[in-house]
Amino acid sequence: LAVREALGDVREAELRTACAALGVHELRLLGYRDSGMVGAPENDDPRWFDRLYFGLPDPEGSFILVTGLGVYPNTKVVDGYVALVHNQAQRNLRLSRHLGADRADTSIGPLSFKVLEPQRRWALKLGPNQSGVEFSLEYTARIAPYLVKRIVYERQEGQGTSFSHYFQPGRFHGDVTFRGGKFLAQGFVGTRDRSWGIRAARE
């Protein structure tokens, strides 16, 4: 049985498994946004997003790495980012591309996120780029994701907030490379976050 926040991922995995069993070689998802009920005003808001985030702190405190991806279907944009802090210096990488027909394509240039096992395992990769940061990591969840109560904050000028998100702690294995050195992640504890809806930029 799936908890409510995981149901979409479970249903998509079931659909893909069924297509494979039936010999269907091409599956196209329509990409409907689950921000609320059909007809909800936020469904058409250009700020509507579907985002994922991973946070990886070195347990010895030598660096912290955060990376993520955001899809903005109403403006047909996908963006991604990487930030690494080491020795009081921060390196940033920002990426963007046009949103194509395949919402399941979670890659932007050298940065990619891949589901290995729904709601449990992900592969995170960053290839060569101008920031000098690269990584090849696998995230494994420690527990099921837990949903945070929907955050709603209305403003008179109509630029309010209405979004849902969940957290999922997990462990990372793999390597992170920067400044010519390679750091091995062996069971580093971190977190995954997914959020969807609209959010005022200053909140």
Salt bridges, closest charged atoms under 4 A:
ASP9 OD1 - ARG194 NH1 3.70
GLU12 OE2 - ARG16 NE 3.12
GLU14 OE1 - ARG11 NH1 3.00
GLU26 OE2 - ARG28 NE 2.67
GLU42 OE2 - ARG150 NH2 3.79
ASP45 OD2 - ARG47 NH2 3.02
ASP50 OD2 - ARG103 NH2 3.50
ASP50 OD2 - ARG194 NH2 2.88
ASP105 OD2 - ARG97 NH2 3.61
GLU117 OE1 - ARG120 NH1 3.49
GLU117 OE1 - ARG121 NH1 3.86
GLU138 OE2 - ARG121 NE 2.95
GLU157 OE2 - ARG202 NH2 2.86
ASP193 OD2 - HIS165 ND1 3.04
GLU203 OE2 - ARG155 NE 2.91
